[in-house]
């Protein structure tokens, strides 16, 4: 893929799975990585009909770094270790992107409320929120 990132996760049976892209993860049995951006809004691809996205801009996690350079949100997740197993990371990053696109200066409470429907099984929530706050500043919006 050229991205240089390998996602290593355990599926529901405990088997270790290695993937180079979120798309490969989404196609694997027992693994569901399904958040995409549709016109800069985070949606679950598994609950969105193709006809609903026709003619719209659809971006996966790989699309945030098309030239190989990490997006400021991705950089913030790396800086704050806003991930552990990596299972939720694409959805968390795309959810953060959608929030910061709509609200470049979110409060801590707004970040918590927006990210509430994204679950991190490893308990990295504090670091994820810190990453979103850092990304807001890096993107010149500035978290409040």
RAKA-V549335 format. One record per pair of residues at least 12 apart in sequence whose C-alpha atoms are under 8 Angstrom apart, sorted by sequence separation. I is the first residue (numbers start at 1). J is the second residue. D is the distance in Angstrom with one decimal. If there is no record, write none. Layout:
# RAKA-V549335
i=I j=J d=D
i=I j=J d=D
This chain:
# RAKA-V549335
i=6 j=18 d=6.5
i=7 j=19 d=5.1
i=34 j=46 d=6.2
i=99 j=111 d=7.7
i=6 j=19 d=5.5
i=7 j=20 d=6.1
i=6 j=20 d=4.6
i=7 j=21 d=7.2
i=5 j=20 d=6.0
i=6 j=21 d=7.2
i=7 j=22 d=7.9
i=38 j=53 d=7.0
i=99 j=114 d=6.9
i=4 j=20 d=7.5
i=5 j=21 d=7.6
i=77 j=93 d=7.9
i=3 j=20 d=7.5
i=39 j=56 d=6.1
i=40 j=57 d=7.8
i=112 j=129 d=7.1
i=3 j=21 d=8.0
i=12 j=30 d=6.0
i=38 j=56 d=6.5
i=39 j=57 d=5.1
i=111 j=129 d=6.8
i=1 j=20 d=6.6
i=11 j=30 d=5.6
i=12 j=31 d=7.7
i=38 j=57 d=5.6
i=39 j=58 d=6.5
i=74 j=93 d=6.8
i=95 j=114 d=7.8
i=96 j=115 d=7.3
i=1 j=21 d=7.2
i=11 j=31 d=5.9
i=37 j=57 d=7.8
i=38 j=58 d=4.6
i=73 j=93 d=6.6
i=95 j=115 d=6.8
i=37 j=58 d=5.5
i=38 j=59 d=6.6
i=108 j=129 d=7.8
i=111 j=132 d=7.5
i=36 j=58 d=6.7
i=37 j=59 d=5.0
i=36 j=59 d=5.8
i=37 j=60 d=6.5
i=73 j=96 d=7.5
i=92 j=115 d=7.3
i=95 j=118 d=7.9
i=36 j=60 d=5.0
i=73 j=97 d=7.1
i=35 j=60 d=7.5
i=36 j=61 d=7.2
i=108 j=133 d=7.6
i=92 j=118 d=6.4
i=91 j=118 d=7.0
i=106 j=133 d=8.0
i=61 j=90 d=5.6
i=88 j=118 d=7.5
i=106 j=136 d=7.8
i=88 j=119 d=6.9
i=105 j=136 d=6.5
i=61 j=93 d=7.6
i=88 j=120 d=5.8
i=104 j=136 d=6.1
i=61 j=94 d=6.7
i=87 j=120 d=7.9
i=88 j=121 d=7.9
i=60 j=94 d=8.0
i=104 j=139 d=7.9
i=108 j=143 d=7.5
i=92 j=128 d=7.8
i=96 j=132 d=6.3
i=100 j=136 d=6.6
i=104 j=140 d=7.9
i=105 j=141 d=5.1
i=106 j=142 d=7.8
i=107 j=143 d=5.9
i=108 j=144 d=6.8
i=85 j=122 d=7.1
i=104 j=141 d=4.5
i=105 j=142 d=5.1
i=106 j=143 d=5.2
i=107 j=144 d=4.6
i=22 j=60 d=7.7
i=84 j=122 d=6.4
i=104 j=142 d=6.7
i=105 j=143 d=4.5
i=106 j=144 d=5.9
i=22 j=61 d=6.9
i=104 j=143 d=7.3
i=105 j=144 d=6.0
i=22 j=62 d=7.5
i=84 j=124 d=6.9
i=21 j=62 d=7.2
i=83 j=124 d=6.1
i=82 j=124 d=6.1
i=82 j=125 d=7.5
i=83 j=127 d=7.8
i=82 j=127 d=4.8
i=83 j=128 d=7.2
i=81 j=127 d=6.4
i=82 j=128 d=4.5
i=80 j=127 d=5.7
i=81 j=128 d=7.8
i=80 j=128 d=7.4
i=82 j=130 d=7.9
i=82 j=131 d=6.4
i=77 j=127 d=7.9
i=80 j=130 d=6.8
i=77 j=128 d=6.7
i=80 j=131 d=5.7
i=42 j=94 d=6.2
i=79 j=131 d=7.4
i=42 j=95 d=5.5
i=33 j=87 d=7.3
i=41 j=95 d=8.0
i=77 j=131 d=5.1
i=33 j=88 d=7.4
i=35 j=90 d=7.1
i=36 j=91 d=7.5
i=76 j=131 d=4.8
i=77 j=132 d=7.7
i=35 j=91 d=5.0
i=42 j=98 d=5.7
i=76 j=132 d=7.1
i=33 j=90 d=7.2
i=34 j=91 d=7.2
i=37 j=94 d=6.6
i=40 j=97 d=7.6
i=41 j=98 d=5.1
i=33 j=91 d=7.2
i=36 j=94 d=6.7
i=40 j=98 d=5.6
i=73 j=131 d=7.2
i=76 j=134 d=6.0
i=3 j=62 d=7.8
i=35 j=94 d=7.0
i=73 j=132 d=6.8
i=76 j=135 d=5.6
i=35 j=95 d=7.9
i=75 j=135 d=7.9
i=37 j=98 d=7.4
i=40 j=101 d=7.0
i=73 j=135 d=4.9
i=72 j=135 d=5.7
i=3 j=68 d=6.3
i=2 j=68 d=7.9
i=72 j=138 d=6.4
i=72 j=139 d=6.7
i=22 j=90 d=7.3
i=9 j=85 d=6.1
i=8 j=85 d=7.1
i=9 j=86 d=6.8
i=8 j=86 d=7.1
i=9 j=87 d=6.2
i=7 j=86 d=6.4
i=7 j=87 d=7.9
